[in-house]
Amino acid sequence: MRKKDSGNVVVVALVVVNLLLWLIFGPHNDGSRPNFNRQLMAEIIASTAVVLLACALFLSTRLRSLEAYFGGLDQMYQTHKKAAMLAIFLLIFHFFAAPLNAGQIKPGTPLGMIAFLGLLALVLLTIAPRIPLIGRFTQFAYHKWRRSHSLIGIFFIIGFAHAMLVDPLVRKTTVPLFYLLIFFFVGAASYLYSVFIAEAVRKTYPYAAEGIRRLNGTTIEVALKPRRAKLPFTAGQFAFVRFERDPVLSEAHPFTISSAPQEHDLRLSIKASGDWTQYLVEHLKPGMQARVDGPYGRFNYKAGGKRQIWIAGGIGLTPFLSWIRDFNGQLAGYEVDFYHCMRVPEDGLFLEEVEQAAAQHAKFRPHIFYSNRDGHLSAENVVASSGPITGKEIYMCGPITMMNALQKGFIRLGVPARQLHFEEFNFR
Ligand SMILES: Cc1cc2nc3c(=O)[nH]c(=O)nc-3n(C[C@H](O)[C@H](O)[C@H](O)COP(=O)(O)OP(=O)(O)OC[C@H]3O[C@@H](n4cnc5c(N)ncnc54)[C@H](O)[C@@H]3O)c2cc1C
């Protein structure tokens, strides 16, 4: 098993252990409870949801030490999202499975309702952009969504109060109860850490905006000069950047570092794709002070086999740009076909640097793709232009729709999932 898969395996194992503990140490039906079996099932489902939600809250602490076990922060957020969505799914079952004896509303029941509806609403808001039916009615700027999302822990804690106040069967047990309490504690502590402590204790590096270069109508390159120690990073990693003393830019946003680790300044290539980035492109001035929190991410071609395919879509070029700038005169035995995809030639970024790298390294072969001329790049196009795909590692970064389509295409052509590597520019 690869180290980067072990994190997901642990999450699954924690859920399985919960089920086993209920099976082995669960409560016995002494006849004192009507609907015992239904109550038991409802509680097993709910406790599983608590384990998953606690894992999701723990992953949202962004602890760097966890990255190696998930394959980078962006993949940790994928697990965070999937665990939370599965938990909500289970809570819907719990909501309908839990027996509600007429006239016997327990003190915790209304709390359960509040916790369930709160969690459901916030998770639906999170997935709304990917579900057109909901997305149409919930057009929320990201920073507003993030503010609402940070309320999730409160409903988790209300859920705990509900669980303890509805006279549950679990209170008649020891081991399942102890296990459940551990996860309530881990979830609540992770939430309080993320909301109240993390920003204060997370190490950030002071930088200052030095050079700002407009690359095309929507994209700029920013060179940040270290004010003290340089941020140590590996080519392809990203960081959260915010600018001090500005009402908008003081919110941290993630950007891949497009410079090479040995460079003095940190370079970012930023495309205006929403309110914060648009504001940055219009208002960033040399000398503005920045705080850089990083490095994060495990998108690293050196972890893969020697024969590779790299596919960059639009601004998804940045991790590859850092890799190319980090060649440092040698490709170290790698053989790379690099697909640089953009809509139109005007969107072309750093084409000269890519061509220079090709001139210096015979085994680095760029392929420039303009979708308005060539159509969307497909897995078949890649095979047609770079030969058989067997045994090649494929690294992709770009718009989600593009990466999903290519992923399906490569899998259709028999490429094993473990040879496909992604950098997601979207945590949501
Ligand atoms: C790992 C990673 C690396 C990235 N590297 C680059 C890069 O090199 N160059 C580049 O131009 N863009 C990069 N991005 C995307 C960049 O972070 C977003 O375009 C930017 O944050 C958009 O903010 P906005 O307010 O302008 O747009 P909005 O319209 O508010 O957001 C657009 C999308 O950007 C994402 N986003 C917005 N705010 C945040 C935030 N605070 N934290 C996390 N995600 C957010 C969300 O997915 C959102 O749906 C990267 C994103 C990630 C996750």
The ligand as an ORCA input file, in Angstrom:
! r2SCAN-3c Opt
* xyz 0 1
  C      -3.895     24.044     -4.530
  C      -4.306     25.254     -5.321
  C      -3.385     25.896     -6.128
  C      -3.789     27.012     -6.882
  N      -2.860     27.640     -7.672
  C      -3.236     28.702     -8.412
  C      -2.284     29.389     -9.253
  O      -1.105     29.047     -9.311
  N      -2.715     30.462     -9.990
  C      -4.042     30.865     -9.956
  O      -4.399     31.823    -10.642
  N      -4.972     30.210     -9.173
  C      -4.583     29.164     -8.406
  N      -5.501     28.535     -7.612
  C      -6.910     28.995     -7.622
  C      -7.047     30.208     -6.728
  O      -6.837     29.883     -5.400
  C      -8.470     30.739     -6.906
  O      -8.666     31.077     -8.237
  C      -8.711     31.950     -6.046
  O      -8.628     31.596     -4.718
  C     -10.041     32.506     -6.427
  O     -10.501     33.424     -5.484
  P     -11.520     34.564     -5.925
  O     -12.042     35.193     -4.723
  O     -10.890     35.434     -6.935
  O     -12.651     33.783     -6.701
  P     -13.990     33.147     -6.171
  O     -14.972     33.278     -7.259
  O     -14.351     33.641     -4.829
  O     -13.542     31.633     -6.044
  C     -13.385     30.839     -7.183
  C     -12.945     29.489     -6.695
  O     -11.646     29.602     -6.133
  C     -11.518     28.817     -4.972
  N     -11.225     29.676     -3.835
  C     -11.641     30.942     -3.647
  N     -11.198     31.429     -2.485
  C     -10.481     30.433     -1.916
  C      -9.780     30.300     -0.677
  N      -9.686     31.309      0.177
  N      -9.223     29.127     -0.386
  C      -9.319     28.111     -1.246
  N      -9.936     28.162     -2.433
  C     -10.509     29.308     -2.764
  C     -12.842     28.129     -4.775
  O     -12.755     26.874     -5.305
  C     -13.807     28.955     -5.543
  O     -14.875     28.184     -5.991
  C      -5.134     27.452     -6.828
  C      -6.067     26.806     -6.004
  C      -5.655     25.724     -5.258
  C      -6.663     25.040     -4.404
*
